Amino acid sequence: MSEALFTEALAELQSAGSEAWVKEAELMQRWPHAHGGPLGAGHFRQSPEDFQVTELMDFVPEGHGEHQWLWVEKRGLTTDDLCRHLANLCEVAPRDIGIAGLKDKLAVTQQWVSVWLPGREAPASLTDALAELGVRVLASVRHPRKLKRGVHRGNRFALKVSGEAIAHPDFITRWETLIREGVPNYFGPQRFGHQGHNLGRARAVLVRGWRKRDDRSGMLLSTARSFLFNEVLAARIKSRCWATALTGEVFSLNGTGSRFVTDGSESAETLTARLASGDIHPTGPLWGTGRLETHSQVAELEQALPKCWPQLCIGLEQAGVKTERRPLRLIPSQSRLEWDVTPVQASDAGSDASVWLYFDLPRGSFATGLLRELIAHPLL
């Protein structure tokens, strides 16, 4: 069984990589769904208030130190815009601003931001100045260290979704299936920019040789790695082995950054049971220099990437990016659903059914990965 699935996945990956280049504007349509496709058309993020994100941390600021940590709520502003404004208002260099992660622009989001202010307080007018930009300061606490990228545990989402998919008789069943079995851990459309153009930019930069001055934030490197990861995940979805074990897997423990390589110490039955329970997930490559960690079938599958997309893979290696791993599957936690307008109410009123979806995701994961398994939307 494993051999047949591996052979099919390899064929799918090689077929996808046989193109001269991709249609950047159709990237998300390129990658398949895992649960039979969306149930119908739907809408999300029709206003910032319909897409709410709260950063989750496992610690709190200590109350003293050289860095001022601000717990802020923003709307209509990217995190990069927030950091730029904050640096200007506090008269510090951009490198003195710290964040754990980027948050959506068209949303209401809450997150920590730190400012290095040794020996002085933040400007007295800072709260009012930020308010004029659509940013509320909800708390302000000192801490000895700068806020580092990736130190948050994850994000909590509250999303309002509407449309014909919500009124589908199988909507609740589909939602419960996604929460129980998980969804593909695709990098979402935000990573690839408007009409997918970041991928073309990444390719151009990598072909001529990546330089820091061309990509100061490393966004284009991330875009290329995200595309390659999604390609591997898509091939495994098409061959029905994205949430099952092939020989030579590197597994990720659910909810942690820990991973392990199959070495024969656990039986196939035990691994199958752990996969079915959501305790572990297969992983895919974030391409770069260094060993893939995988072996046997999975290594052979992933080593096909440089043959499919040599410009991206070679460019990433020459840029010196280190190889990493990412789970192929994403299982939301703390999930619940609340009707805003039930299908019956919508039918009586001649309007769309709508629902609030609540769930937590680990850092680096995209809520769009769950939404695209529920609704059809041009951005998904």
N, C-alpha and C positions, 0 to 999 in steps of 0.2 A: 504493500500500500504506500509506504513512504517513498519507495523508488519511483512509483508512478506519479505521485504528487510532485516530487522533485523534478522529474523530467518535464512535466507540464509547466511548472513554474519557470524553469530555465528557458523553455521554448517561448513562453510569454514575454520574458524579459528581453530575450534576443530579438523577438519580433518588434517589440516597442522601440528598441534601440537601433532598428534598421533604417529609420528615417534620417534624412539629411539634417533636419531640425524640427522642432515642435511648433505647433500653432500656439503661440504664447497666450493669445486671448482666450484659448479654450483649454487651459491647463486643467482646471478642476473637472471638466467634462471628460478629460483623458483618463481619469482615475476612477475605477469602479466602486460601486456601493457593495456592502457586505451582506445586507439583509433584504435583498430583493428590490431595492430602489425605493424612492420616496413614495408616499401614499397620495400625493397630489400637490398642487401648487400651494405655496404658503408665503407669508410675509413675516419679517422680523426686523427689528431695529427701525421701526417707522418713526420713532422719536428717541432721543438719548435716554429718556426715562424707561424705555422698553428693553434696554440692554444694560443691566447693572452688574458691576464687577467689584468684588472686595478682595483685597490681597490678604492672604492668610500667613501669619508668622508664628513660629514656635517660641519666640522670646519677645520681651518688651525692652525698650530703652531703659538704661540704669538710672537716669536722672542727673547725671553729672558727666563732664567731659568737654572736649573741644568741638564736638559736632552737634549742631542743632537738628534734631529729627522732627519733621513736620508730618502729621497724619492729615492728608488733604483729600478733598473730594473735588474732582474736576469734571467738566462736561464741555464737549466741543473743542477739545484741545488734545494734541498728542503729548505723550510723556516727554518727548524730546523738546517740544515747544515749552512745556512747563519748566524743564530744567534750564533752558536758555533764559526764560524770563526771570527765574529765580536767581540765576547767576548775575544777571544785570541788576536786579533790585538789591541784592546783597553785596554787590561790587566784589565778586570773587571770580576766579577762573572756572570755566566749565568743568575742569577735572576735579574741582572741589565739591561738586554736586554728586550725590550718590543715590542710586535707585536699585531696587531688587529686580524689577522687570518692567517691560513696556506694557501699557494699557491702551485700550482702544480709544480712538478719538470720538466717534459717534456713539457715546455711551456716558453713563454716570458711573465713575470709577473712584474707588478709595484705595490709597496706597501711601506708604511711607516714602519720604524724600529727605535726604540729609544734606546739610550745608556745613562746610568746615569754617568755623568762626572762632579761632583761638583768641582768647583774651577780650572778646567783645560780644555784645548781644546782637541779635537780628534787628534790623531797622524797625523803629516803632511803627512806621507806616506800612510794614510788609503785609499784614493781614488785609488791610483795606486795598492795597495795590493789587494783591492777588485776586481779591473779590471782583475787582473791575474786569479781570480776565476770565471770570467764570470759575474761579478756584476758591473753595472754602477751606480754611485752616480749622480742623476739628480738634487738634491737639498739638502741643509743642513741648518737646522733652529733650534734654541733653543726653549725650551718649559718648563714650570714649572713642568710638571707632566710626569710620565712614561706612555707610550702607553699601554692601557689595552685591553685585549682580548674582542672581540665582540663590540667594539665601532664604527666600520665602518658601513655604511648604507648598503653596498652590494658590488657587483663586476660587472664590465662591461666586456663582452666577445666579442671577434672577432674570429670566428672559421671557418676554411676552411674545407669543407666536400666534398667528391667525391665518385663516384661509381655508380652502377646501380640504386640505390634508387633515386639518384639526377635526373636521366634521366626519371624517371617514370612520366607518364602524370599527375598523381595526386599529384606530389610533392608540387607544390605551394599551392594547396588546403589544403593539410595536414598541411603545415607550418602555413597557415592562421588560421586553426582550432585550432592548438596548442596555438597560440598567443591569440586567442579569448577566448577559453574555458579552457586553462591551461593544465598542465601535473601533473602526480603524483609526490609528493614531496619526492620521495624515497631518502634515504641516498645512495650515489653512491658507486661504487666498491672501490674507494680509501679508504673508511672508513674500509673496511674489509681486506685490505692487499692482497698480492700476493696469488692467488688461494683461497682467503677467509680464510686464516689460522689464522688471528687475532681473528676470532670468536671462534675457538677451543682453542686458548690461553686464551681468556677471560673466557670461560667456566671452564677451568682448574683452573685459578686463583680464580674464584668465588666459586668453589666447595670446595677448601681447605681454603677459607677465604681470601678476598682481603686485601693486605697490600701495603702501599704506596711505599715501597722499591721494590716491584715487578712490579709497574706500576706508575712510578714517574709522568708521564704526564697525567695520567688518561685515556690514549688512549683505554685501554681494557674495562674500564667501559663504555666509549662512544660507543665502538663496540657492546657491549651487548645491550645497550639501543637502538641503531640504528637498530639492527636486530629485536627486539621486535616491534618497531614502524613500520618497513617495513612489518612485519607479519600482523599487524592490517590493514594497508593500503591495502595490497594485498587482504585480505579477503573482504574488502569493495569494491574494484575494481571488484572482481569476482561476487559480488552480486549487482553491479551497484548502489552503494550508497556512493561512495567516494566523490562526489561533490554535494550530496543532503543531506537533514536534516533528521536524525533520532530523536526520542524523547530523550531529555536529552543532547543535544549537548553543547559543549563549542566552540564558534565561535571565529575566529581570524579576526581582521580587516585587510584588504589588505594593505600591505606596512607599517604596524606598528607592534609593539609588544603587542598591546592592544587586550584583548579578553573579552568575556562576555558569560554568561550562559543563555540559553533560559528559561524565566520565565513566558511565556504566555502573556507578555505585547505587543508583536508583533504577528500579525496574521501569519498563515502558508503561506498565499499568499505573504505577505510582505517579509518573510524570503526567500521564493522561488525566488522572484524577485531579492533580494539582492545577493543570491547565483548565479543566472544566469548572473548578471551583473559583477560578480567578486569582488563585494564590500566586501564580507565576505567569509570565508572558514571554513569547519569543521576542527577540530583538532584531533590529536591522542596523545597517551601518550608516554612520555620519562620516563621509569619506575624508581621508587625509593620510598622513604618513603613519607608519607603524603597523603592527600586526592587527588582523581583523579579529582575532581570538577564536573565531569559528573554525571548524574543520569538516572534513568529509563533504556531505551534500551541501550544507549551507555555505561553506567556504567556496565550493565550486560555483554555486549560484552567484554569490556576491562578487567573485572574481571576474564575472562576466561584465560587470559594470564598466571597467576601463575599455573593453572592446566595444561596448555599446556607445559610451559617451566619453571618448578619450580626451577631448579638449577640456572637459570639466574635471575629470579625475586627475589628469596629469597637471593641470593648472593648480588644483588644490594641493597636490603633493609639493609642487614647486613653491607654493606660498608658505609651506611649512605648517599647515594646519594638522593637528593631531587627530588621529582616528578616534571616534567615540561610538557609543551604542545608544539606541533609543528603542523603547518597547514598541512592538508592532500594534499592540492592542491597548485600548484605553477603557477603563471601567469607572464611570462616575460614582461618586459616593455622596452620602447625605442627600439623596435625591427625593423629591416629592413633586407632585403636580397639583395645581389648583385651577379650577375653571374660572375664567373671567366672564365669558359668555358661552353657555353650553350650546351644543348643536340644536337642541330643541328651542332654546331661547332665540338663537340666531335665525332659525327657520320662521318662527313666529314674527320676528322683527324685520325679516328680510335683510339681515346683516351677516357678517362673517362670524363664525365661532372663533373664540380666542381662549388661550390658556397661558398660565404662568408656569414655567419650568424652573425648578430650583435644583442645583447640584454643585458639587465641588469637583475640581479637576486638579491634578498635580501640576507643578510649574512646567512651563514649556508646552503644554497641551492646548488645543484650540477647541472652543465650544462649537465652532462650525463643523467639526468632525461628527458631533452628535446631531446637529441640526440637519445636515445633508442626508442623514438616514431617515429623517422624518418628512421633510418638505422639499419640493423642487423650487429652486430660486436661482436667478441668473448668477448670483455671486457664489453659489455653492457647487 
